[in-house]
C-alpha cells in the first residue's frame, strides 16, 4: 500500500510539474481527414456551439451557406444550408470571408460583398447580419454596412471590455491591417487606424499584403494572426502581432513577429496556407486552427482552395505554436471531447407531420415515388447529401443509390418528386434554405425554384411529396437529422 501511495504521489507531482491535469485525459475526437470542406473551402471559419461545429466560407456568389456537424469529420459531408442571400439593400453580391461571432445572445455574420465578380473589385465593402435568436443557423437579417470604403476580411476583437472591428484596407500602395472602435456589434464608433503594414520580405511575395486578421487570446495575452503576401501565390502565409501596449487602436501597441508562424510545406504538398480561424475542442482543452490551402504550387486564389483543420500547441512564452500544415489525406484524431458519432447520412423530417422522406417500397427503380412515412431508421429513408460545388446538393438514397429528382423537369405546382439515376442536371439539384430557427429549412429545386411539399398537408403514411410554390407553411419545412 505504501508503495502504491508513493507511486500515486510521484505521478501527481510530475503532472503538476508539467502543468497537466491530474484527471484522466479526455477521449480523442472522432478520426477525421483533411480537407474538412473541399468545395468552396476558401477563407474558412468554424464556431463550436451547443454540441455542433458550424462552418462558413467564401462563396463567390450572393449567398452564405453554413455546415453543421457534431464532429469535425462530419463537416466534410454535412449539408450546406443557405442562411443568407444578398439583395439590393445589402449591396450584393460577391461574398467573401464570412465570420460568425456571438454577442448578447445573438450571432453576427460579418462578410465582404461587392457588385461584380472580379479579383479585389473596387465595390467590396464590409457588412454584418444578425441572427433572430441564439441558433447559428439563423435566420438572419441585414443590420449594417461597416465603413464606406474598400475593405476586406472583417473580424472582431474584444479587449478591456471594448469591441473593435478589424479589416484589411489599401493605402500607400500596400494592403494593411486596420482597426476601428465599435459601440455594439453592428455600429462603428470611430475611424479606422492602421496597425500593420507589410514590412518584411516574406510579407511581399507576389503582393504587399496584410489581410485576414484573426484574434487569438489565452492567459491574458492577445494575438492577431494574419495572412501575408499574395493569396494567388504558394507563399501566402501567416504572421503574428502581439498586443504589448494599452491602446489597440495604436500601431505602437502591437509588436510584429519577425518570422512567419505558418507557411507552405512542400514535403506535405501544402501551398499557400492562410486566411485562418481558431476554435477550441468541445471539452475546452485543445486549440485548433482552420485554414485554406492549395495542393499545387501553381494553384491560385480561387475556389480550388480547400478548408483544412489541425490542432496546435503553445510556446513557453505563451505565444501560439502553429506547427506546419499537414498533408491532405492524413487521418488524425479529432478535437477532444467529441462524443457523438460522425453522421453518414441524414433523414429528411417533415415539420408538419414528423414523418420521413421515404422511397416507396424500398424500390431501386427509376421513377419510384418519394413519399412521407413514419420514420423507421431504414436505408430507404436515409439520404446522403453531396455538395455539387454551386451552392446546391444532390440527395442520394442510401438504399438505391439514386437521387431525388423533379419528374420530367416540370416547373408546375404538383410535379412529383421521385428517385432517378443521376443525370447531373438542375432538376436533381436542391438548395436547403434556413426558414426558421431550430434547423427548419425549405428544400428548393434549382431548376424550378419550387419547394418540397407534403401533398395537401396530409399526415398519412404514403402521402405524396411533390414540388409546390413556397407558401411558408409547416408542410413545406423539413429538418435534416444526422444518422450514423
C-alpha positions in Angstrom: 0.0 0.0 0.0 2.8 2.4 0.9 4.5 1.7 -2.5 1.2 2.4 -4.3 0.7 5.7 -2.4 4.3 6.7 -3.3 3.7 5.9 -6.9 0.5 8.0 -7.0 2.2 10.9 -5.2 5.1 10.8 -7.8 2.6 10.8 -10.6 0.8 13.8 -9.1 4.0 15.8 -8.6 5.0 15.0 -12.2 1.7 16.1 -13.5 1.9 19.4 -11.6 5.4 20.0 -12.8 4.3 19.5 -16.4 1.2 21.7 -15.9 -1.1 18.9 -17.0 -4.5 18.0 -15.5 -4.3 15.2 -12.9 -7.6 13.6 -14.1 -7.7 11.1 -16.9 -7.2 12.7 -20.3 -10.3 13.3 -22.4 -11.0 10.9 -25.1 -9.7 11.9 -28.5 -12.3 13.1 -31.0 -13.6 11.1 -33.9 -10.9 10.4 -36.6 -11.0 12.9 -39.5 -9.2 13.5 -42.7 -8.4 16.9 -44.3 -10.0 18.6 -46.1 -12.9 19.4 -43.8 -14.5 21.1 -46.8 -13.5 20.5 -50.4 -16.0 22.6 -52.4 -15.7 26.4 -51.8 -13.4 26.0 -48.9 -11.6 29.4 -49.1 -11.5 31.7 -46.0 -13.0 29.1 -43.6 -14.4 29.9 -40.2 -15.5 27.4 -37.5 -17.5 28.1 -34.4 -18.5 25.4 -31.9 -21.9 25.9 -30.3 -24.4 23.7 -28.5 -22.7 20.4 -29.5 -22.0 21.2 -33.1 -19.3 22.8 -35.3 -20.6 25.5 -37.6 -18.5 26.2 -40.8 -18.8 29.1 -43.2 -16.5 30.0 -46.1 -16.3 32.2 -49.2 -19.0 31.6 -51.8 -18.1 34.0 -54.7 -21.9 34.3 -55.1 -24.8 36.2 -53.5 -25.4 33.5 -50.8 -23.8 32.4 -47.5 -24.1 28.7 -46.7 -23.3 27.1 -43.4 -22.5 23.5 -42.4 -23.3 21.9 -39.1 -21.9 18.7 -37.6 -21.4 17.2 -34.1 -17.9 16.1 -35.2 -15.2 17.8 -37.2 -15.1 14.8 -39.5 -18.8 15.2 -40.3 -18.3 18.7 -41.8 -16.9 17.2 -45.0 -20.3 15.6 -45.8 -22.7 17.9 -43.9 -25.4 19.7 -45.9 -24.6 23.2 -46.9 -27.6 25.2 -45.7 -28.2 28.7 -47.2 -28.5 31.1 -44.3 -28.4 34.4 -46.3 -29.0 35.6 -49.8 -27.9 39.1 -50.7 -30.2 41.8 -52.2 -30.1 45.4 -53.3 -30.4 46.6 -49.7 -27.2 44.9 -48.8 -25.4 46.0 -52.0 -24.7 42.4 -53.0 -23.2 40.4 -54.4 -19.9 38.6 -54.5 -19.5 37.3 -50.9 -16.1 36.7 -49.4 -14.7 35.8 -46.0 -17.8 35.4 -43.7 -17.2 35.1 -40.0 -19.5 34.1 -37.2 -19.3 35.9 -33.8 -21.6 35.6 -30.7 -22.6 38.6 -28.6 -25.5 39.3 -26.3 -27.5 36.2 -27.2 -27.3 36.7 -30.9 -25.0 35.6 -33.7 -23.4 38.2 -36.0 -22.2 37.2 -39.5 -19.6 39.6 -40.8 -18.7 39.4 -44.5 -17.4 41.3 -47.5 -19.6 41.8 -50.6 -19.4 43.7 -53.9 -21.4 44.1 -57.1 -19.2 42.1 -59.5 -17.1 39.0 -59.8 -13.6 40.3 -60.2 -10.5 39.9 -58.0 -10.3 42.7 -55.5 -13.1 44.7 -57.2 -13.5 48.3 -56.0 -17.0 47.8 -54.7 -16.2 45.3 -51.9 -17.5 46.6 -48.5 -17.9 45.1 -45.1 -21.4 44.1 -43.9 -23.0 42.5 -40.9 -26.1 40.3 -40.3 -27.8 39.5 -37.0 -29.5 36.2 -36.1 -33.1 36.1 -35.0 -32.1 34.1 -31.9 -29.3 32.0 -30.5 -29.2 29.5 -33.3 -26.1 30.0 -35.5 -28.0 28.6 -38.5 -30.2 31.7 -38.4 -32.4 33.0 -39.9 -30.5 36.3 -40.3 -31.5 39.9 -41.0 -29.3 42.6 -42.5 -28.0 45.1 -40.0 -25.4 47.4 -41.4 -22.6 48.3 -43.7 -19.4 48.9 -41.7 -17.4 51.6 -43.4 -17.8 53.3 -46.7 -14.5 52.4 -48.5 -13.0 49.2 -50.0 -12.2 46.8 -47.2 -11.7 43.0 -46.8 -11.7 40.3 -44.2 -13.7 41.7 -41.2 -13.2 40.2 -37.7 -13.9 41.3 -34.2 -11.6 41.9 -31.3 -12.8 42.4 -27.7 -10.2 43.5 -25.2 -10.5 45.5 -21.9 -14.3 45.4 -22.2 -14.2 47.3 -25.6 -15.1 45.9 -29.0 -13.2 46.6 -32.2 -13.6 45.8 -35.9 -10.5 44.5 -37.7 -10.2 44.6 -41.5 -7.8 45.0 -44.4 -7.6 48.2 -46.5 -5.3 49.7 -49.1 -3.2 52.8 -48.5 0.1 54.0 -50.0 0.4 51.1 -52.4 0.1 48.4 -49.7 -2.7 46.4 -48.2 -2.7 46.9 -44.5 -4.4 45.7 -41.3 -6.8 48.4 -39.9 -8.9 48.6 -36.7 -11.9 50.8 -35.6 -13.8 51.0 -32.3 -17.4 49.7 -32.1 -20.3 50.8 -29.8 -22.1 47.5 -30.5 -21.6 44.5 -32.9 -23.1 46.4 -35.8 -22.0 50.0 -35.3 -18.7 51.7 -35.7 -17.9 54.5 -33.2 -14.8 55.9 -34.6 -12.4 56.0 -37.7 -10.1 53.2 -38.8 -6.4 53.3 -38.0 -3.6 51.2 -39.4 -1.9 48.8 -37.1 0.3 46.7 -39.5 1.8 47.2 -43.0 3.9 44.6 -45.0 7.4 45.4 -43.9 9.3 42.1 -44.2 10.2 40.4 -47.4 8.0 37.4 -46.5 5.0 39.7 -46.5 5.6 40.9 -50.0 5.7 37.7 -52.2 3.5 38.4 -55.2 2.0 41.4 -53.5 2.5 43.7 -50.5 -0.4 42.3 -48.4 -1.5 42.1 -44.8 -5.1 40.7 -44.5 -7.3 38.2 -42.7 -6.6 39.4 -39.2 -7.8 36.7 -36.7 -7.8 37.1 -32.9 -6.3 34.6 -30.5 -6.4 35.1 -26.8 -5.0 33.0 -23.9 -3.6 33.6 -20.5 -4.2 37.3 -20.6 -2.3 37.7 -23.9 -3.9 38.9 -27.1 -2.5 38.0 -30.5 -3.6 38.7 -34.1 -2.6 36.1 -36.6 -2.9 37.5 -40.1 -2.3 36.5 -43.7 0.6 37.9 -45.7 1.8 38.1 -49.3 -0.4 37.5 -52.4 -3.1 34.9 -51.9 -2.5 33.9 -55.6 1.0 32.7 -54.7 2.2 29.5 -53.0 3.9 31.8 -50.4 0.7 33.1 -48.9 1.3 32.5 -45.2 0.5 33.6 -41.6 2.2 36.2 -39.5 1.6 37.3 -35.9 1.1 40.5 -33.9 1.1 40.7 -30.1 -0.7 43.4 -28.1 2.1 44.8 -26.0 0.6 48.2 -25.3 -2.5 49.6 -23.8 -4.3 51.0 -26.9 -5.3 48.5 -29.6 -6.1 51.4 -31.9 -2.4 52.4 -32.0 0.2 50.7 -34.2 2.8 51.2 -31.4 0.7 48.9 -29.1 1.3 45.9 -31.5 4.6 44.0 -31.9 5.1 42.1 -35.1 7.0 38.8 -35.0 9.9 38.9 -37.5 9.3 35.5 -39.0 6.1 33.8 -40.3 4.3 31.4 -38.0 2.6 29.1 -40.6 3.7 28.6 -44.2 4.0 26.3 -47.2 5.1 22.7 -46.5 6.5 21.4 -49.8 7.2 18.0 -48.3 3.5 17.6 -47.4 2.3 19.1 -50.7 0.7 22.1 -49.0 0.9 25.6 -50.6 -0.4 29.0 -49.8 -1.9 28.2 -46.3 -3.7 31.2 -44.9 -6.8 33.1 -44.1 -7.5 31.1 -40.9 -9.8 30.9 -38.0 -9.4 29.5 -34.5 -11.7 27.3 -32.4 -11.5 25.2 -29.2 -12.2 21.5 -28.8 -15.6 20.6 -27.2 -14.0 19.9 -23.8 -12.1 23.2 -23.9 -8.6 21.6 -23.6 -7.3 21.9 -27.1 -6.6 24.7 -29.5 -7.4 24.3 -33.2 -6.8 26.2 -36.4 -8.8 26.1 -39.6 -7.3 27.5 -42.8 -7.4 27.1 -46.5 -4.6 25.9 -48.8 -3.8 24.6 -52.2 -2.3 21.2 -53.1 -0.2 22.6 -56.0 2.3 25.4 -56.2 0.6 26.6 -59.4 -2.9 26.9 -57.9 -4.3 30.3 -57.2 -6.6 32.4 -55.2 -9.9 30.8 -56.2 -12.4 28.1 -55.4 -9.8 25.4 -55.8 -8.6 26.1 -52.2 -9.8 23.6 -49.6 -10.6 24.1 -45.9 -8.3 22.2 -43.5 -8.0 21.9 -39.8 -5.4 20.7 -37.2 -4.5 21.0 -33.6 -1.8 23.3 -32.4 0.2 24.0 -29.3 1.7 26.8 -27.3 5.3 28.1 -26.7 6.8 28.6 -23.3 6.4 32.4 -23.7 2.6 32.0 -24.1 2.6 32.5 -27.9 0.9 30.0 -30.2 3.0 27.3 -31.9 1.0 26.6 -35.1 3.5 24.0 -36.4 3.4 23.0 -40.0 0.4 22.3 -42.2 -0.3 18.5 -42.6 -0.7 16.7 -45.9 -4.2 16.1 -47.4 -5.4 12.5 -46.7 -3.7 12.2 -43.3 -6.1 10.7 -40.8 -5.8 12.4 -37.4 -7.7 12.3 -34.1 -10.4 14.9 -34.0 -10.9 17.5 -31.2 -11.1 16.0 -27.7 -14.4 15.7 -26.1 -16.4 14.7 -29.1 -19.0 12.2 -28.0 -21.4 11.9 -30.9 -20.8 9.6 -33.9 -19.9 11.1 -37.2 -23.0 11.2 -39.4 -23.0 9.0 -42.5 -26.4 10.2 -43.9 -29.5 12.2 -43.0 -33.2 11.7 -42.6 -35.4 14.5 -44.0 -38.2 15.0 -41.5 -41.4 17.0 -42.1 -42.1 19.7 -39.6 -45.9 19.3 -40.0 -46.1 15.5 -39.5 -42.8 14.4 -38.0 -42.6 11.8 -40.8 -39.6 11.0 -43.0 -38.9 11.3 -46.7 -39.1 7.7 -48.0 -38.7 5.8 -51.2 -41.9 3.8 -51.8 -41.4 0.1 -51.2 -37.6 0.5 -51.0 -37.7 0.3 -54.8 -34.5 0.6 -56.7 -36.3 1.5 -59.9 -36.0 4.8 -61.8 -39.2 6.7 -61.2 -40.0 5.2 -57.8 -42.2 7.6 -55.8 -40.8 9.6 -52.9 -43.4 9.9 -50.1 -43.6 10.5 -46.4 -43.7 7.6 -44.0 -43.3 7.0 -40.3 -39.6 7.2 -39.5 -38.2 3.7 -39.0 -34.5 4.1 -39.5 -34.4 2.1 -42.7 -32.0 2.7 -45.5 -34.8 3.9 -47.8 -35.3 6.8 -45.5 -31.6 7.7 -45.4 -30.1 10.3 -47.8 -26.5 11.2 -48.4 -26.2 14.9 -49.1 -23.5 15.5 -51.7 -22.2 19.0 -52.4 -22.2 19.9 -56.1 -19.9 23.0 -55.8 -22.5 25.5 -56.9 -24.3 26.0 -53.5 -26.6 23.1 -54.3 -26.6 19.4 -53.3 -27.9 16.1 -54.6 -29.8 13.8 -52.2 -28.7 10.2 -52.8 -30.9 7.5 -51.3 -28.8 5.1 -49.2 -30.8 2.0 -50.3 -30.9 2.6 -54.0 -28.0 4.9 -54.8 -30.4 7.0 -56.8 -31.1 10.7 -56.4 -34.1 12.9 -55.6 -35.5 14.2 -58.9 -38.2 16.5 -60.1 -40.3 14.5 -62.6 -39.7 15.4 -66.2 -38.1 18.7 -65.1 -41.6 20.1 -64.8 -41.9 23.6 -63.4 -45.6 23.0 -62.5 -47.0 23.0 -59.0 -47.7 19.4 -58.0 -44.9 17.9 -60.2 -43.8 14.7 -58.5 -40.6 14.2 -56.6 -39.2 10.8 -57.3 -35.9 9.0 -57.5 -33.9 8.6 -60.6 -30.4 7.7 -61.8 -28.0 10.7 -61.6 -28.2 12.7 -64.8 -26.3 15.7 -63.5 -29.0 18.3 -64.3 -30.5 21.1 -62.4 -33.8 19.2 -61.8 -31.7 16.9 -59.5 -30.0 19.7 -57.5 -31.5 21.3 -54.4 -30.7 24.1 -52.1 -31.5 23.9 -48.4 -32.6 27.4 -47.2 -32.9 28.3 -43.5 -36.5 29.2 -42.8 -37.0 29.3 -39.1 -34.7 28.8 -36.1 -34.3 25.3 -34.8 -33.0 23.8 -38.0 -36.1 24.1 -40.2 -35.3 24.5 -43.9 -37.1 24.5 -47.2 -35.8 22.2 -49.9 -35.6 24.3 -53.1 -35.2 22.8 -56.6 -32.5 24.6 -58.5 -34.3 24.3 -61.9 -37.7 25.4 -60.8 -37.3 27.4 -57.6 -40.1 25.5 -56.1 -40.0 23.6 -52.8 -40.6 20.1 -51.5 -44.2 19.9 -50.2 -46.3 17.2 -48.4 -49.4 17.0 -50.6 -52.5 18.6 -49.0 -50.6 18.7 -45.7 -51.7 15.1 -45.1 -50.5 13.3 -42.0 -50.9 9.9 -43.5 -48.2 7.3 -44.3 -47.7 7.3 -48.0 -48.8 10.9 -48.6 -47.0 12.1 -51.7 -44.1 14.6 -51.6 -44.2 16.9 -54.5 -43.0 20.4 -55.5 -45.0 23.5 -55.0 -44.8 27.2 -54.9 -43.5 28.4 -51.5 -46.4 29.0 -49.2 -44.5 29.4 -45.9 -46.3 26.7 -44.1 -45.1 23.7 -42.0 -45.9 21.2 -44.7 -43.0 22.8 -46.7 -40.5 22.8 -43.9 -38.1 20.0 -43.1 -35.2 19.2 -40.8 -32.1 17.3 -41.9 -31.4 14.9 -39.0 -28.0 13.2 -38.9 -27.8 9.4 -38.6 -24.7 7.2 -38.3 
